[in-house]
Amino acid sequence: MIKIHLKNSKDEIVEYYYKGERLVRLTAASENMAVLAWKEHAFQEGDYFEVELENEGNYFVVKMDETLPPTFMYIPSSTWRFPILFTEEKRLASPEYLFMAKNHSVYVRKAYDFEISQYKNLAYNPHDQEQASGAYPHASANVETRGESVFFAKNTIDGGYASLGHGKYPFQSWGINQQADAALTIDFGRKVKINRCHLVLRADFPHDSYWTQATLVFDDGSESLSLVKSSEVQSFNLTEHVTQKVVLKDLIKHEDDSPFPALIQFECFGWEG
């Protein structure tokens, strides 16, 4: 059984009167796909989704807002919490209408076998959160420029490719605040096999600089990458690695005048381990 509840700041399931007449309780449950839909009620500050996944396996496809694409996720715990972002600063890395509608349809379903087994970008997760939530993949870093959402690590796995600007959506990136030992980690939550990666560097030149070299560290070894000044996807075929995480580190900046290299997107392709 999959259950979705919209809860308020008091941890109560949200209820409201549709057109002032019919009481609507915002909870849904089903065996393979739970769909929670409602009209004429906006999110309130402190609201969050609580998803119950007892005895339902670990692989799911989720869609928690109209602005978010369906996302394949690995969720090993029996409960997953997904907060509604209200603070303006936290919303700057997302489309401006994220969570702003009054009519909503969200769902969580079991992933199909072919979705689990197919070759795919294992790092992709536009539902990732600033802090670890028990859902994977999850991106984190040892530095994020000024702690601002437009420079969070999670921006590198959201599926965005716009690289010719910087700052708020659609140019959200991972910013390193000029820190020489900056490192970004993608945690897959389980063992996976990876044999290819893609990087998109931020390319708002001349404001930006770029990295000429980087290192990928896996559980079973590491690989060096040579990077170029480009706004395009840079692709790298790798030795197959079996790993639970990958770390992007040892970033060597080009010797230009700008102190601002940054990363737009980080993709890791492979299969379940």
URGIJO-V130296 format. One record per run of one state. SS is the DSSP state (A for helix, B for strand, O for the rest). FROM is the first residue (numbers start at 1). LEN is the number of residues. Records with the same first field share a line. If there is no record, write none. Layout:
SS: FROM-LEN + FROM-LEN
//
This chain:
O: 1-1 + 8-5 + 14-1 + 19-3 + 26-1 + 31-2 + 39-9 + 53-6 + 64-7 + 75-4 + 84-4 + 92-12 + 111-2 + 118-2 + 122-14 + 137-1 + 142-3 + 148-1 + 152-1 + 158-16 + 176-8 + 202-9 + 219-2 + 227-7 + 254-8 + 273-1
B: 2-6 + 13-1 + 15-4 + 22-4 + 27-4 + 33-6 + 48-5 + 59-5 + 71-4 + 79-5 + 104-7 + 120-2 + 136-1 + 138-4 + 174-2 + 184-18 + 211-8 + 221-6 + 234-20 + 262-11
A: 88-4 + 113-5 + 145-3 + 149-3 + 153-5
//
